[in-house]
Amino acid sequence: MRLSSSSALVLGLTIPAHGYHIEKRGFAIPEPTRAEAVKEAFRLSWDSYYKNAFPHDTLRPLSKGAADDRNGWGVTAIDSLSTAILMEEATTVKQILKFVPSIDFSTTKAENDEISVFESTIRYLGGLLIPGYDLLKGPYKHLAPDSKSVEALLKQAQNLADSLSIAFDTPSGVPDGEIFLNPKPRRSGSDSNSIAGMGTLVLEWTRLSDLTGDPKYAKLAQRGEKHLIRPKGVPEPFPGLVGWHVSTKTGEFVDNQGGWGGGTDSFYEYLIKMYLYDPKQFAEYKDRWVLAADSSMKYLASHPTSNKALTFLAGYSGTTTYPSSGHLASFSGGNFILGGILLQEEKYIKFGIELTESYYHTYQENPSGIGPEGFHWVDSKKPTGGSNPLPPSNLADFYTKTGFWVSSPGYILRPETMESLWYAYRATGDRKYQDQAWRAFKQMKKQCGSTGGFSGIHDTTRKDGGGQDNFQQSFWLAETLKYLYLIFAEESAVQLKVNGKNGFVFNTEAHPVKVRHG
C-alpha cells in the first residue's frame, strides 16, 4: 500500500526521540459531534458500573451484577480515571479519587486469590496511580483542586508496588508472573515468565522511582528487563525476535517461538516507548526495537494468497513461520508508526500504515462489522500444507473473498485496532482513519451495547454478533473508548505530535505517562 500524496511524509528537522518535522501532511481536524458520542458511551459505561458494580472489579451489564476478576481492588474504577480526566468528566474523577485511599493493596478479600503482576502493573499501577498523578499534577490539575487526593495516588502506587515486589525475589531477578498476598505473601513458584509478562513493567516501575525518588522500583524492573535486552539461552530465531518464555532461575530463554500476539506483544511495544520516555538512558532498548522491527518486516510480513495487498504479521516457531494472527497483534501498526516518527524512518511509518489498514480490513469484511479475536490466511510466499494450511472447505469462499478466515470468532471489547487507527490518523492527518474508527464505533454500539453498558460478543462472523457475554472489560473504558475519543478530540497535552515534542507516552493500557524530560 502507498501513502496518498495528501499524506506523503517528507522528513525534516530532527527532534531526538520526541518527534520529527513532517513538511507535508494532512492537518488533524477535530470532530466534536463524534467525540461527544464517544463520551456518551463512556458515561453509560461508567454510570452503569458505578450504580450496579462499584466498588467491585467489573460490571455484568445484562444482569446488572458484578465480578471480582482482578482481586477485588476495583479495577474498572482504577482503569477509568485517565480516560475520565482526558474527557474532563469532573464528577467521575471526583468519585474515583474519593475511592482510591480505601483500597488495601496489602491483601485480597479471598484467600489464595492469584495476582497477576503484569495485569496489576498495567491496570492498577500504570492505570490510575501514576498517570492519574501525572495528569492531575500537570495539564489537568483543575480537575483536582484537593491536592491531598492527588498525593494519595502516589502513596497508593507505592503500597501496590511494595506488595508486588516479592515477585522479583528470584535467583535471576526475572519476576514470577503471579503472586499471592492472602493468607500470606508468596510467589506462585513458576519456573518461567513470558516476555510480555516481564517486559511490560519497566515503564511504570521506572516512572514510580522518578516520582518518589526511590530507585528500588526501577532497579527491580530493569534488572529483569536486561535478560530480554541481552538474551541468553535458546538462540533467537531472527535478529531481535526472541522466544516466548524466560527461566526465573537462570534468566535464559527456554524456547524460540513467538510473534506480535498475546504473551509477547507488549515487550516489543515498550522497547520503543522507553526510548520515548528517556532516549539517553534507553537507547539500547531502541536498538533492540529496530532489530525486531527490521526482522518482522523481512521475515514475518505475510500476504494472503487471495489478497496480496494485505499485510499481516505471522507467528513463528524457530525459523518456521505460520500465518496466524489476531486482534491483540493489531496494535503493531501503531507501534511501527510511533517508531517511525521517533526515529525519522519513513519505512516504519509506511509499514505501520499497511498493518493498520490490513487489520482494520478484518472489521470491514467480517459480517458483524467487528474484527475477530483470531484468524488465519494462506501465506503467498510459502508452499501450502504443513505450517501453511488451506482454509477449511466451509470457509474457502469467505477466504477467497476477504483474504482471511476466522479461527476465534469472539470480541471482548478489545482496543488494539482503534489504537493503530489513532496513530495512523495522527501521523498522516488522513480523515479516512477517522471515518474507519467511526464505522467501527457504530458497530460496537450496535453489537455490544445495552441499557446496562457494553459487553463482548460471542461470534463476530454473524451479523447479529452471536449474543453478548455479559462482561464489560475495564479496558473498554481505559483503552477502546479513549483511543476512539482521541481520534475525534481537540489537540491536547497527550495527543501524539509529529511536528513537535511529545510530553507523554502511553502505557500498554493506554494510560499517559509523563516522559522523563517532558
C-alpha positions in Angstrom: 0.0 0.0 0.0 1.2 3.5 -0.7 0.5 6.7 1.1 -1.6 9.2 -0.9 0.1 12.4 -2.0 -2.0 14.3 0.5 -0.4 12.4 3.4 3.1 12.0 2.0 5.8 12.1 4.6 8.9 14.2 4.0 11.4 14.2 6.8 12.9 17.4 8.0 14.1 18.9 11.3 15.5 16.4 13.9 13.8 16.4 17.3 15.5 13.4 19.0 13.2 10.7 20.4 10.2 13.0 20.9 9.1 13.6 17.3 10.3 14.9 13.9 9.2 17.5 11.5 6.9 16.5 8.6 6.8 19.0 5.9 3.7 17.7 4.2 0.8 16.1 5.9 -2.9 16.5 6.4 -4.0 18.5 9.4 -5.7 16.8 12.3 -9.3 18.1 12.3 -11.4 17.6 15.4 -14.9 16.0 15.0 -16.7 17.3 18.1 -20.0 15.6 17.4 -18.3 12.2 17.1 -16.1 12.9 20.2 -19.3 13.7 22.2 -20.9 10.4 21.1 -17.9 8.5 22.4 -18.1 10.4 25.7 -21.7 9.4 25.9 -20.7 5.8 25.6 -18.1 6.3 28.3 -20.8 7.9 30.6 -23.1 5.0 30.1 -20.3 2.5 30.8 -19.2 4.3 33.9 -22.6 5.2 35.3 -23.8 1.6 34.9 -20.7 0.3 36.6 -20.9 2.8 39.4 -24.6 2.1 40.0 -24.5 -1.7 39.7 -21.0 -2.9 40.4 -18.8 -0.4 42.2 -16.5 -1.0 44.1 -16.2 -4.5 42.6 -13.9 -5.0 39.7 -16.2 -5.5 36.7 -19.7 -4.8 35.6 -22.0 -7.5 34.2 -24.2 -5.2 32.1 -27.0 -7.6 31.2 -27.7 -8.9 34.7 -26.6 -5.6 36.3 -24.3 -7.6 38.6 -20.6 -7.6 39.4 -17.5 -9.7 39.2 -14.2 -9.6 41.1 -11.8 -10.8 38.4 -8.9 -8.6 39.3 -8.5 -9.2 43.1 -11.4 -7.0 44.2 -9.5 -3.8 44.2 -11.9 -2.0 41.9 -10.2 -2.4 38.5 -12.8 -0.6 36.5 -12.6 2.5 38.7 -8.8 2.4 38.5 -8.7 1.8 34.8 -11.2 4.6 34.0 -9.5 7.5 35.7 -7.2 8.7 33.0 -10.0 8.5 30.4 -12.3 10.5 32.7 -9.5 13.1 33.1 -8.9 13.5 29.3 -12.7 13.7 28.7 -12.9 16.2 31.6 -15.6 14.2 33.3 -15.2 16.0 36.6 -17.8 14.1 38.6 -16.3 10.8 37.6 -12.8 11.9 38.5 -14.0 13.0 41.9 -15.7 9.7 42.5 -12.6 7.8 41.7 -10.3 10.0 43.7 -12.6 9.5 46.8 -12.3 5.8 46.4 -8.6 5.4 45.9 -7.4 5.8 49.6 -9.8 3.0 50.7 -8.1 0.2 48.6 -6.0 -2.2 50.6 -3.2 -3.3 48.3 -1.6 -5.4 51.0 -4.1 -8.3 50.7 -7.0 -9.7 48.8 -10.5 -10.4 50.1 -10.4 -14.0 49.0 -7.7 -16.4 50.2 -5.3 -17.8 47.6 -6.5 -15.3 45.1 -3.8 -15.2 42.4 -2.5 -11.8 41.5 -1.0 -11.1 38.0 2.0 -8.9 38.3 1.6 -7.9 34.6 -2.1 -7.0 34.9 -1.7 -5.3 38.2 1.1 -3.2 36.8 -0.6 -2.1 33.6 -4.1 -1.6 35.0 -3.6 -0.6 38.6 -0.1 0.9 38.9 0.0 2.2 35.4 -3.7 2.8 35.1 -4.8 5.1 37.9 -1.9 5.6 40.2 0.9 7.0 38.1 -0.8 8.6 35.0 -3.5 9.9 37.2 -0.9 11.7 39.3 1.0 12.9 36.2 -2.2 14.4 34.6 -3.7 15.9 37.8 -0.4 17.4 38.8 0.1 18.7 35.3 -2.3 19.8 32.4 -5.5 18.7 34.2 -4.8 19.9 37.7 -8.0 22.0 37.6 -10.0 18.7 37.9 -8.5 18.0 41.4 -8.3 21.2 43.5 -7.7 19.0 46.6 -4.0 18.2 46.5 -4.3 15.5 49.2 -6.5 13.3 46.9 -3.8 13.5 44.2 -1.0 12.7 46.6 -2.9 9.7 47.7 -2.5 8.3 44.2 1.3 8.3 44.6 1.1 6.8 48.1 -1.1 4.0 46.9 1.2 3.4 43.9 4.0 2.7 46.4 1.8 0.5 48.5 0.9 -1.6 45.5 4.5 -1.8 44.2 5.7 -2.8 47.6 3.2 -5.7 47.7 4.1 -6.8 44.1 7.9 -6.6 44.8 8.1 -10.1 46.2 7.7 -11.3 42.6 11.2 -10.2 41.8 12.8 -12.3 44.6 14.0 -15.0 42.2 17.6 -16.1 41.5 17.7 -14.3 38.2 15.6 -11.3 39.0 13.1 -12.4 36.4 9.8 -11.8 38.2 7.4 -14.6 38.9 4.3 -13.8 36.9 1.9 -14.4 39.8 1.9 -13.8 43.5 -0.4 -14.3 46.4 -1.0 -11.9 49.4 -3.6 -13.8 51.4 -3.2 -15.6 53.8 0.5 -14.6 53.5 2.7 -13.0 50.7 4.3 -15.6 48.4 5.2 -16.2 44.8 3.5 -18.8 42.7 6.8 -20.6 42.2 6.6 -20.6 38.4 9.8 -21.6 36.7 9.4 -19.2 33.8 7.7 -15.9 32.7 6.5 -14.7 29.3 8.4 -11.8 27.7 5.2 -9.7 27.9 4.7 -10.6 31.5 8.2 -9.5 32.5 8.9 -6.9 29.7 5.9 -4.7 30.3 6.8 -3.5 33.8 9.7 -1.2 33.1 7.8 2.0 32.1 5.5 2.0 35.2 8.1 1.0 37.7 10.7 3.4 36.4 8.2 6.2 36.5 7.4 5.3 40.1 11.0 5.7 41.0 11.3 9.0 39.3 8.2 10.3 41.1 9.2 9.0 44.6 12.9 9.5 44.4 13.3 5.8 45.5 15.4 3.9 42.9 14.4 0.4 44.1 11.3 0.1 41.8 13.2 0.9 38.6 16.1 -1.3 39.6 13.8 -4.3 40.1 12.1 -3.9 36.7 15.2 -3.0 34.8 17.2 -6.0 36.3 14.6 -8.4 34.8 14.5 -6.5 31.5 18.2 -6.9 31.0 17.6 -10.6 30.3 15.4 -9.6 27.3 17.7 -6.8 26.0 20.8 -9.1 26.1 19.2 -12.5 25.6 20.9 -15.8 26.5 19.8 -19.4 26.3 17.9 -20.7 23.3 19.0 -18.5 20.4 16.7 -16.0 18.9 15.4 -17.4 15.6 15.6 -14.0 13.8 17.7 -10.9 14.9 15.8 -9.1 17.6 12.9 -11.6 17.7 13.2 -13.7 20.8 11.4 -16.6 22.3 8.3 -16.6 24.5 9.5 -17.7 28.0 12.4 -16.9 30.2 13.6 -19.0 33.1 13.1 -17.4 36.5 16.1 -19.3 37.8 18.7 -18.6 35.2 17.3 -15.6 33.2 17.8 -17.6 30.0 15.3 -18.2 27.2 13.8 -21.7 27.2 12.1 -21.6 23.8 12.2 -19.9 20.4 8.6 -19.3 19.4 6.8 -16.0 19.4 5.4 -13.1 17.3 3.5 -9.9 18.0 0.5 -11.5 19.7 -0.5 -12.3 23.3 2.3 -13.2 25.7 4.9 -11.4 23.6 3.4 -8.3 22.2 3.9 -5.5 24.7 7.6 -6.4 25.2 8.3 -5.1 21.7 5.9 -2.2 22.3 7.8 -1.0 25.3 11.2 -1.1 23.7 10.4 2.0 21.6 8.3 3.6 24.2 11.1 3.5 26.8 13.2 5.4 24.2 10.5 8.0 24.1 10.5 8.1 27.9 14.2 8.8 28.0 16.2 8.5 24.8 19.6 8.7 26.5 19.2 6.0 29.2 17.2 3.7 27.0 19.0 3.9 23.7 19.8 0.2 23.9 16.1 -0.6 24.1 15.6 1.4 20.8 18.4 -0.6 19.2 16.6 -3.9 20.1 13.3 -2.5 18.7 15.0 -1.7 15.4 16.4 -5.2 15.2 12.9 -6.7 15.9 11.1 -4.3 13.6 13.5 -5.0 10.7 13.3 -8.7 11.2 9.5 -8.5 11.4 9.4 -6.7 8.1 11.7 -9.2 6.5 10.6 -12.5 7.9 7.1 -12.1 9.4 5.3 -9.8 7.0 2.9 -12.1 5.2 0.5 -11.6 2.3 -2.6 -13.8 1.8 -2.8 -15.8 -1.5 -6.3 -14.4 -2.2 -5.5 -10.8 -1.4 -1.8 -10.0 -1.7 -2.5 -6.3 -1.0 -3.0 -7.2 2.7 -0.1 -7.4 5.2 -0.3 -9.4 8.4 2.3 -10.4 10.9 2.9 -14.2 11.1 3.9 -16.1 14.2 7.0 -18.3 14.4 8.3 -21.4 16.0 12.1 -21.4 15.4 12.6 -20.2 11.9 9.3 -21.7 10.7 6.6 -19.1 10.3 2.9 -19.7 10.4 0.1 -17.5 9.0 -2.0 -16.8 12.1 -2.7 -13.6 13.9 -5.4 -11.9 15.9 -6.9 -8.8 17.5 -4.1 -8.3 20.0 -1.5 -8.1 17.2 -3.4 -5.3 15.5 -1.6 -2.8 17.9 1.6 -3.4 15.8 0.7 -0.9 13.1 0.6 1.9 15.7 3.8 0.8 17.2 5.6 0.8 13.9 4.2 4.3 13.2 5.4 5.6 16.5 8.8 4.1 15.9 9.0 5.7 12.5 8.1 9.1 14.0 10.6 8.9 16.7 13.4 7.6 14.5 12.7 9.6 11.4 12.3 6.4 9.4 9.6 6.6 6.8 9.8 2.8 6.1 8.4 2.1 9.6 5.5 4.5 9.1 4.6 3.1 5.7 4.8 -0.5 7.1 2.7 0.6 10.1 0.1 2.0 7.8 0.0 -1.2 5.8 -0.6 -3.2 9.0 -3.2 -0.8 10.3 -5.2 -0.9 7.2 -4.9 -4.7 6.9 -6.0 -5.4 10.4 -8.9 -2.9 10.0 -9.9 -5.0 6.9 -10.9 -7.8 9.3 -13.5 -5.4 10.7 -14.7 -4.2 7.3 -15.2 -7.7 5.9 -16.5 -9.5 9.0 -20.3 -9.8 8.9 -20.7 -8.2 12.4 -18.5 -5.2 11.4 -16.1 -6.0 14.2 -12.7 -7.8 13.9 -12.3 -11.3 15.4 -10.1 -12.5 18.3 -8.1 -14.8 15.9 -7.8 -15.5 12.2 -5.7 -17.3 9.6 -4.7 -17.0 6.0 -2.6 -18.8 3.4 0.9 -17.2 3.1 1.6 -16.4 -0.5 5.4 -16.8 -0.1 5.2 -20.4 1.2 4.1 -23.7 -0.3 0.7 -24.9 1.1 0.5 -27.6 3.6 2.1 -28.2 7.0 2.5 -24.8 8.7 0.7 -23.1 5.8 -2.7 -25.0 5.5 -5.5 -24.2 3.2 -8.8 -23.0 4.8 -11.5 -25.4 5.9 -13.8 -26.2 3.0 -16.7 -24.4 4.6 -14.6 -21.2 4.8 -12.9 -21.4 1.5 -15.3 -19.0 -0.3 -15.0 -16.4 2.6 -11.2 -16.6 2.4 -11.2 -16.2 -1.4 -13.4 -13.0 -1.0 -11.6 -11.5 2.0 -8.0 -12.8 2.4 -8.6 -14.3 5.9 -10.8 -16.8 7.7 -11.8 -16.6 11.3 -10.5 -19.1 13.8 -11.6 -17.5 17.1 -14.8 -15.5 16.5 -15.3 -13.7 19.8 -14.8 -10.0 20.5 -14.2 -8.9 24.1 -14.2 -5.1 23.6 -10.6 -5.0 22.7 -8.9 -1.7 21.7 -5.9 -2.6 19.5 -7.3 -1.8 16.1 -8.6 1.5 17.2 -5.2 2.2 18.8 -3.5 1.8 15.4 -6.1 3.9 13.7 -5.3 6.7 16.1 -1.6 6.5 15.3 -2.3 6.4 11.6 -4.5 9.4 11.8 -2.1 11.5 13.9 0.8 10.6 11.6 -1.0 11.4 8.3 -3.9 13.6 9.0 -5.9 11.4 6.6 -9.5 11.7 7.7 -10.3 8.2 6.3 -9.0 6.8 9.6 -11.5 8.9 11.5 -14.2 7.5 9.3 -13.0 4.0 9.8 -12.9 4.4 13.5 -16.4 5.9 13.4 -17.8 3.0 11.5 -16.2 0.6 14.0 -17.7 2.5 16.9 -21.2 2.4 15.5 -20.9 -1.4 15.1 -19.6 -1.6 18.7 -22.7 0.3 19.9 -25.0 -1.9 17.8 -23.5 -5.2 18.7 -22.1 -4.7 22.2 -24.3 -2.0 23.7 -27.3 -2.4 26.0 -29.1 -0.1 28.5 -26.8 -1.6 31.2 -23.5 -0.9 29.5 -21.3 -2.7 26.9 -20.5 -6.4 26.6 -18.3 -8.6 24.4 -19.9 -10.7 21.7 -19.6 -14.4 21.0 -19.4 -14.5 17.2 -18.2 -11.7 15.0 -18.8 -13.9 11.9 -22.6 -13.5 12.4 -24.4 -10.3 11.5 -26.1 -10.3 14.9 -22.8 -10.9 16.8 -24.0 -14.2 18.2 -25.1 -12.7 21.6 -23.4 -10.8 24.3 -21.1 -12.2 27.0 -22.4 -10.0 29.9 -18.9 -8.7 30.8 -17.7 -5.1 30.5 -14.0 -5.3 30.5 -12.2 -2.5 32.3 -10.0 -1.9 29.2 -13.1 -0.9 27.3 -13.1 2.3 29.4 -9.4 2.6 29.7 -8.3 1.9 26.1 -11.0 1.4 23.5 -13.1 4.5 24.3 -10.0 6.6 25.0 -8.5 5.9 21.5 -11.8 6.5 19.9 -12.2 9.7 21.7 -8.7 11.0 20.9 -9.2 10.3 17.2 -12.0 12.9 17.2 -10.9 15.2 20.0 -9.2 18.6 20.1 -5.5 19.0 20.5 -4.3 18.3 24.0 -1.1 17.7 26.0 -1.4 13.9 25.4 -2.2 13.9 21.7 0.7 12.4 19.6 2.7 15.1 17.9 4.7 14.5 14.8 6.0 18.1 14.4 7.0 18.7 18.0 8.0 17.3 21.3 5.8 14.6 22.9 5.4 15.1 26.7 3.6 11.8 27.3 4.0 8.2 26.4 1.0 5.7 26.6 1.5 2.5 28.6 0.0 -0.6 27.1 -3.3 0.1 28.8 -3.5 3.5 27.1 -2.6 5.5 30.2 -0.5 8.6 29.5 2.8 8.6 31.5 4.8 11.8 31.5 8.2 11.4 29.8 11.2 11.9 32.0 12.3 15.3 30.5 9.0 16.4 29.1 
